[in-house]
Amino acid sequence: MIKIFENGLLMHMVYRLEDLERTEREEVIPAENFLQLAALNMKKGKTFRPHKHIWKDGSPEVKAQESWVVIKGEVEVYYYNDTGDLLGLHTLYPGDVSITLHGGHNYHAQEDCLVYEYKTGPYQGQQLDKRFLDDA
C-alpha cells in the first residue's frame, strides 16, 4: 500500500491487488474519514448476519450506505427492506458492484473471493452503524 502525506495529513492512497491477497480483512482507510474502505479476502462459505445500516447522530446526520466491488470470485447478495423482508437475491461476479442505499443486505461467498467494501463514515463502532435483521 502506498500512502501520500502532506504536513502529516494523509492525502492519497494506492491499494494494490497484492495487498488484498495478503490479508483476510483490512480497514484500508482510517476510521475517522467519511469514506470507508475495507479489503476482504473471503473463503468459500463466509457469510455475515443480515443487517441494515442506521442513521448516525451528528451534524449533518448521515446514514451508512454500502457498496461492494467484486474483484475475484462469486458472491450471493440477499437484499432486504427495512423490516427484514427479503426483496431479492442476486449473484455478483468479478467487476460487478452491489450498492445499498436503504434497507438491509447479507453476503455469502460462493467461492474464494476478493472484494472491496465501501461505506460512508466515520465508523464509530457496530452499535452506531447497524442493526441485525435476525434479532427478535
BELTABEL-V821912 format. One record per backbone hydrogen bond with DSSP energy under -0.5 kcal/mol. NH is the residue of the N-H (numbers start at 0). CO is the residue of the C=O. If there is no record, write none. Layout:
# BELTABEL-V821912
nh/co
NH/CO
NH/CO
This chain:
# BELTABEL-V821912
nh/co
1/13
3/11
4/2
5/8
8/5
10/3
10/8
11/3
13/1
15/13
18/15
19/15
20/16
21/17
21/18
22/19
25/38
27/25
27/36
28/36
32/29
35/33
35/118
37/116
38/25
39/37
39/114
40/23
41/39
41/112
44/108
45/42
47/106
50/104
51/130
52/102
53/128
55/61
61/55
63/53
65/99
66/117
67/97
68/115
69/67
69/95
70/68
70/113
71/113
74/91
75/107
76/89
77/105
78/76
78/87
79/103
80/84
83/80
86/78
87/78
89/76
91/74
93/72
94/69
95/92
97/67
99/65
100/98
103/79
104/50
105/77
107/75
108/45
109/73
110/73
112/41
113/71
114/39
115/68
116/37
117/66
117/115
118/35
119/64
120/33
121/30
122/30
123/121
127/124
128/125
129/125
130/51
132/49
133/49
134/131
